Amino acid sequence: MKYQDYYQILGVSRDADTSDIKKAYRKLARRYHPDVNKEANAEEKFKEVNEAYEVLKDSDKRQAYDRFGADWKHGQQFDEAGYGGGFRGGTYSTGGFSGGDFSDFFESIFGSGFQQADDSPFRQRPRARRGADQQLKLDITLEEAYNGGTKTIQFARSPGSPEMKKLKINIPKGVNNGQRIRLARQGQASSSGGEPGDLFLEMRILPHRLFRLEDRDVILRLPITPWEAAEGTSLKVPTLSGSVELKVKPGMQSGQKMRLKGKGMPGTPPGDQFVEIMIQTPPANDSAARKFYQDMKKRFDFNPRPF
């Protein structure tokens, strides 16, 4: 049998008295207990400490150990389950203590967090339950989605509760319609003292009076006159980042689109803005206007319906 220096394992001198041995054991048991120490060798260290204490705390065993060393049992096989214990199913059992004494002893070391179990003198108390997650939909404007920034929201702390919670949030620049933002530990509180749940905000971008959103692209319908479409023109058109000059080529038709690269929603890559040409015809609401259209009909040999 391999010789183990029990005095060295407990860190005491060979003439240490029982109280010193017990004090050293308490300290090491707390340090290496597998429910506390998750290092790979913690369980093995705990076994060695228990084995050493089982021998040195007993005057007869200690005398035999001091005299015969590794052969202190006179050839009897050392039963590790009887002295060093074993780690089974998330708990640790030992044979060196009676059930009640062992439980009281470890409660004095680790506190009341360890309690008696059917097959083990102690186990760790279960963790407190986490609070429930909350799901909310947040209406934002297209400008808020484009620019990002902070926004203060107010919502019920739990479903059906009259108690309201106010929270300042950050909206990411270029957030998508339907995108969810997770706010850690801002959900419902735990009823058992655990950490709160998370809050999930679903972004819902409201309709805009000028722009239409298609994925990350922005669509603008641009009304122009027939003569502007025929002759071409330069116009200032709005974008989410400010007005830009747009050159309309001669002969543009309704429904044709012009692309403003990178003027859509921010991202990697950013979206584009598409300007859809919409030719608007002046109304023929008086005799002079009607005569003008009649003259146009005679002047132009034009049929827009090739079918």
C-alpha positions in Angstrom: 0.0 0.0 0.0 1.3 3.4 -0.9 2.3 5.4 2.2 0.3 8.7 2.8 1.5 11.2 5.3 -1.7 12.1 7.0 0.0 14.8 9.1 1.2 16.5 5.9 -2.2 16.1 4.2 -3.9 18.0 7.1 -0.9 20.4 7.5 -0.3 19.7 11.2 2.8 18.6 13.1 3.2 15.0 14.4 2.6 16.2 18.0 -0.5 18.1 17.2 -3.4 17.6 19.6 -6.9 16.6 18.8 -8.3 20.2 18.7 -5.5 21.2 16.2 -6.3 18.2 14.0 -10.0 19.0 14.1 -9.4 22.7 13.3 -7.2 21.8 10.3 -9.8 19.3 9.0 -12.6 21.8 9.2 -10.6 24.3 7.1 -9.7 21.7 4.4 -13.1 20.1 4.3 -14.7 23.5 3.6 -12.0 24.2 0.9 -12.2 20.9 -1.0 -15.8 19.8 -0.6 -17.1 18.8 -4.1 -20.3 20.8 -3.7 -18.2 24.0 -3.1 -15.0 23.4 -5.1 -15.6 22.6 -8.8 -11.9 22.0 -9.6 -11.1 18.6 -11.2 -9.0 17.3 -8.3 -11.3 18.6 -5.5 -13.1 15.3 -4.9 -9.8 13.4 -4.6 -8.4 16.0 -2.2 -11.5 15.8 -0.1 -11.2 12.0 0.1 -7.6 12.3 1.3 -8.5 14.8 3.9 -11.3 12.6 5.2 -9.0 9.6 5.3 -6.3 11.4 7.2 -8.8 12.8 9.7 -10.5 9.4 10.3 -7.1 8.0 11.4 -5.6 10.9 13.3 -8.8 11.8 15.3 -8.9 8.3 16.8 -6.2 7.7 19.4 -5.9 3.9 18.7 -5.7 4.3 15.0 -3.2 7.2 15.3 -0.9 5.1 17.6 -1.0 2.3 15.1 -0.3 4.7 12.2 2.6 6.3 14.0 4.1 2.9 14.7 3.5 1.0 11.5 3.1 3.7 8.9 1.4 2.4 5.7 0.9 -1.0 7.4 -0.9 0.4 10.4 -3.9 -1.8 9.7 -1.7 -5.0 9.8 -2.6 -6.1 6.3 -6.3 -5.3 6.4 -7.6 -3.8 3.2 -8.4 -0.1 3.5 -12.1 0.4 2.8 -12.2 3.8 1.0 -16.0 3.9 1.2 -15.8 3.4 5.0 -13.3 6.2 5.6 -12.7 8.4 2.6 -16.3 8.4 1.4 -17.5 8.7 -2.2 -19.1 11.3 -4.4 -22.4 9.9 -5.8 -25.2 11.6 -7.6 -24.3 15.2 -6.8 -23.8 14.4 -3.0 -21.0 13.1 -0.9 -21.4 10.2 1.6 -18.9 9.1 4.2 -18.7 6.2 6.6 -16.7 7.8 9.4 -19.5 9.7 11.0 -23.0 8.7 12.2 -25.7 10.4 10.2 -26.8 13.0 12.7 -23.3 13.9 13.9 -22.0 14.2 10.4 -24.9 16.5 9.3 -24.5 18.7 12.4 -20.7 18.9 11.8 -21.0 19.9 8.2 -23.8 22.4 8.9 -21.4 24.0 11.4 -18.8 24.2 8.6 -20.9 25.2 5.6 -24.0 26.8 7.3 -27.6 25.8 7.0 -27.4 25.6 3.2 -26.6 21.9 3.5 -29.5 19.7 4.8 -30.1 16.1 5.6 -31.0 13.8 2.6 -32.2 10.2 2.4 -28.9 8.8 1.1 -26.5 11.6 2.1 -25.8 13.6 5.2 -26.0 16.9 3.3 -27.0 18.4 0.0 -27.1 21.9 -1.5 -30.4 23.7 -1.2 -32.0 24.2 -4.7 -31.5 27.5 -6.4 -34.2 30.1 -6.4 -36.3 30.2 -9.5 -35.7 32.9 -12.1 -38.5 35.3 -12.9 -40.6 35.0 -16.1 -39.6 36.7 -19.3 -41.9 39.5 -20.7 -42.7 40.1 -24.3 -43.8 43.6 -25.5 -44.4 45.3 -28.9 -42.9 48.8 -29.2 -44.2 51.2 -31.8 -41.5 53.5 -33.2 -41.4 56.0 -36.1 -39.3 55.4 -39.2 -37.1 58.3 -38.1 -36.5 56.6 -34.7 -35.6 53.4 -36.4 -33.2 55.2 -38.8 -31.4 57.3 -36.2 -31.6 55.1 -33.2 -31.3 56.7 -29.7 -32.9 56.5 -26.3 -36.6 56.2 -25.6 -38.5 56.0 -22.3 -41.2 53.3 -22.1 -43.8 52.4 -19.5 -45.3 49.0 -19.0 -47.0 46.8 -16.4 -44.6 45.0 -14.1 -46.5 41.7 -14.7 -49.6 40.8 -16.8 -52.7 42.3 -15.3 -50.8 44.2 -12.7 -51.7 47.9 -12.1 -48.2 48.6 -11.0 -46.2 50.3 -13.8 -42.5 50.2 -14.5 -40.7 53.0 -16.3 -37.6 52.2 -18.3 -35.1 54.1 -20.5 -34.0 52.0 -23.5 -31.6 52.3 -26.3 -33.0 51.8 -29.8 -30.2 50.5 -32.2 -29.5 52.6 -35.2 -31.1 50.9 -38.3 -33.3 48.5 -36.4 -35.5 46.3 -38.6 -39.3 46.1 -38.5 -40.1 43.0 -36.3 -36.6 42.8 -34.8 -36.5 41.8 -31.1 -34.3 43.5 -28.5 -33.4 41.6 -25.3 -33.1 43.6 -22.1 -31.4 41.3 -19.5 -33.1 41.1 -16.1 -35.8 43.7 -16.9 -38.6 41.1 -17.0 -40.8 39.9 -14.2 -39.4 39.6 -10.7 -38.8 36.2 -9.1 -41.2 35.1 -6.4 -38.5 33.0 -4.7 -35.7 35.6 -4.6 -34.0 34.6 -7.8 -32.9 37.0 -10.6 -35.6 38.7 -12.7 -36.5 37.4 -16.2 -35.6 39.2 -19.4 -37.7 41.7 -21.3 -38.0 41.2 -25.1 -39.1 44.2 -27.1 -40.4 43.6 -30.7 -39.9 46.7 -32.8 -42.9 47.8 -34.9 -42.2 50.6 -37.3 -45.2 52.8 -37.9 -46.3 53.8 -41.4 -44.8 57.0 -42.8 -46.5 59.7 -44.7 -43.8 59.8 -47.4 -41.7 56.7 -47.3 -42.4 53.0 -47.6 -40.0 50.4 -46.1 -39.1 47.3 -48.0 -36.5 45.3 -45.9 -33.7 47.8 -45.7 -34.7 49.8 -48.7 -36.8 53.0 -48.6 -39.3 53.8 -51.3 -40.4 57.3 -52.2 -43.2 58.0 -54.7 -42.3 61.3 -56.6 -45.1 63.1 -58.4 -43.9 65.1 -61.4 -45.7 67.0 -64.2 -45.9 65.7 -67.8 -43.6 68.4 -69.1 -41.0 67.6 -66.3 -41.2 64.0 -67.4 -40.9 64.9 -71.1 -38.1 67.4 -70.9 -36.3 66.2 -67.8 -35.6 68.3 -64.7 -33.6 68.6 -61.4 -35.6 68.4 -58.2 -34.9 68.3 -54.5 -36.2 65.1 -53.0 -36.4 64.1 -49.3 -34.4 61.3 -47.8 -34.2 60.1 -44.2 -30.9 61.9 -43.9 -32.0 65.2 -45.5 -32.8 66.5 -49.0 -30.7 65.7 -52.0 -30.7 66.9 -55.6 -32.2 64.4 -58.1 -31.8 64.7 -61.9 -34.8 63.4 -63.8 -33.8 62.3 -67.3 -36.0 63.3 -70.2 -38.7 60.8 -71.2 -39.3 59.3 -67.8 -42.4 57.3 -67.5 -44.7 56.6 -64.5 -43.6 53.6 -62.4 -39.9 53.9 -63.4 -37.5 54.0 -60.4 -34.4 55.9 -59.7 -31.9 54.6 -57.1 -30.1 56.7 -54.5 -27.4 54.4 -53.3 -26.9 54.0 -49.5 -29.8 56.3 -48.7 -31.9 53.5 -47.1 -31.8 52.1 -43.6 -28.3 51.9 -41.9 -26.6 48.6 -41.8 -23.8 46.5 -43.3 -24.3 47.2 -46.1 -26.9 50.0 -45.9 -30.1 49.9 -47.8 -30.9 52.2 -50.8 -33.6 54.7 -51.5 -35.7 54.2 -54.6 -37.6 57.1 -56.1 -40.6 56.0 -58.0 -41.8 58.4 -60.7 -45.5 59.2 -60.7 -46.6 61.5 -63.6 -49.5 63.7 -62.4 -51.8 65.1 -65.2 -53.3 68.6 -64.5 -57.1 68.5 -64.3 -59.2 69.7 -67.3 -61.7 71.6 -65.2 -62.4 74.6 -67.5 -62.8 75.2 -71.2 -59.3 76.5 -71.8 -57.7 73.4 -70.2 -60.0 71.1 -72.2 -59.0 73.0 -75.4 -55.4 72.5 -74.5 -55.8 68.7 -74.2 -57.8 68.6 -77.5 -54.9 70.4 -79.2 -52.5 67.9 -77.7 -54.6 65.0 -79.0 -54.4 66.4 -82.5 -50.7 67.3 -82.3 -49.4 64.0 -81.0 -49.9 60.7 -82.7 -49.4 58.7 -79.5 -51.0 55.5 -78.3 -49.8 54.3 -74.9 -51.6 51.0 -75.3 -49.5 48.9 -77.8 -51.9 45.9 -77.3 
